[in-house]
Amino acid sequence: MRWKPLLAVLLGLLMVGVTAGSAMAVEINNDSKHLSGIVLVLKGRYYPHSWKGNYTKSSPAQTVARFNMRTHELTAIFMYEQTMEPTRYKVRILKSHLFNGYALLPIGSSQKHNNIHLLEIIVYDNGTIQIFAKDHKGNLIALSGYSRSLIRGLHLSQFPSEDIPDNLWIMSVTPIINGTTKIVKVPTDYSTMATRSTSVSKVIEYQYTAKAAHWNVTFYITFKLYMYGPTSLDNYGKYRVSVSVLDKGVYYNKKHVHHNGVPLSIGNIKPIEIGFIVPNDDNIKDRIISTQFSYHSPSDILSKLAVGWDLLVGGFNPITVVDTFFNIKPDVKLDLRHTDEPPNAIHVKFENVPLWSPEDYVEGLFEVDHSSGVGSGTITTFFAVPLYYKQGKFHYIETIKDKLKITAEHLDSKTARR
């Protein structure tokens, strides 16, 4: 009932806006002393099937809104397809370093029954305003208008500045999933150490463009494949391998803008997989005598580690030829010396272990026994890293496959001890 007086006033203002022809905003209070009540009429489109990523159909939409510069509160009525939905939101105001203007981000609604979810308000220095919201079904409402009063009021105040883009709202709606992809591989880095060991790493940046109607945003996630171990083996050596997230965010105007809320992850329904294999041929025979795995991620009760091993000849990829048949808990050492024949190939799956943030990783530790042979041998780690985009549910994108190698000089154990 309390909305009826406001509705009457706002509808009256709406009629003023409509009769003004092409005017997109109603300038009621142009003086800064009236900034407690800047009234706007904005028009745009409602996308009734956007909840499922379909933006081909749209219908007219508009809103009559009042913005209070003192309390930073937006009061509005959204009108679309014979529906009128009132809403009220407080916002956080940020001046952007990336575009000329301000981003107004919702921080909470004081309305109990709210069918409008405010996503973002963009106010450009030229007075152009864009409001993005979605209804209770998840359908996008995109509106635009113009106000000299609002941008003047923002300029008169001092707001914090951040690297915030004007298209971050897209990650809160269902995008067109078939966005473009780009993989940027940083050259492999070798850093040999005085301990006759080396680290090998490869950094992969994955860029994913999500689209909503004619707007788009490019997200990125950067992760590292890593392998460390000895380059000289006499009796045994330990090798450590890992997959870790380095960064994620928005790629905006050729600039990487870190944002931990970007809905990209590696690993989930499809597991992150690691295959580790050591030489087993006529010249050199190595065996994996123990292994141990760990991870750090916002995992759940479905998370588990599945492991399998075998004795292979040749440089096969254990991920494709070795089945997993044994479940192991994180950080528990698995002793393989008492198996019928210690293996030279291990395959591990990190199931339901998503990596979201820069502190998230999966890791494997392999203890290798040099059984016999002299000469150079290659220890290889294979990786399969699935990528996911989350909006409501997880959408699988693709799996990145790669490998890292360390060449180790195998010495005669008796000669080495002398």
Secondary structure by P-SEA (a helix, b strand, c coil): ccaaaaaaaaaaaaaaaaacccccccccccccccccbbbbbbbbbbbcccccccccbbbbbbbbbbbbccccbbbbbbbcccbbbbbbbbbbbbbbccccbbbbbbcccccccccccccbbbbcccbbbbbbbccccbbbbbbbbccaaaaaaaaabbbbbccccccccccccccccccbbbbbbccbbbbbcccccbbbbbbbbbbbbbbcccbbbbbbbbbbbbccccccccccbbbbbbccccccccccccbbbbbccccccccccccbbbbbbccccccbbbbbccbbbbbbccccccbbbbbbcccccccccccccccccccccccbbbbcccccccccbbbbbbccccccccccccbbbbbbbbcccccbbbbbbbbbbbbbbbccbbbbcbbbbbbbbbbbbbcccccccc
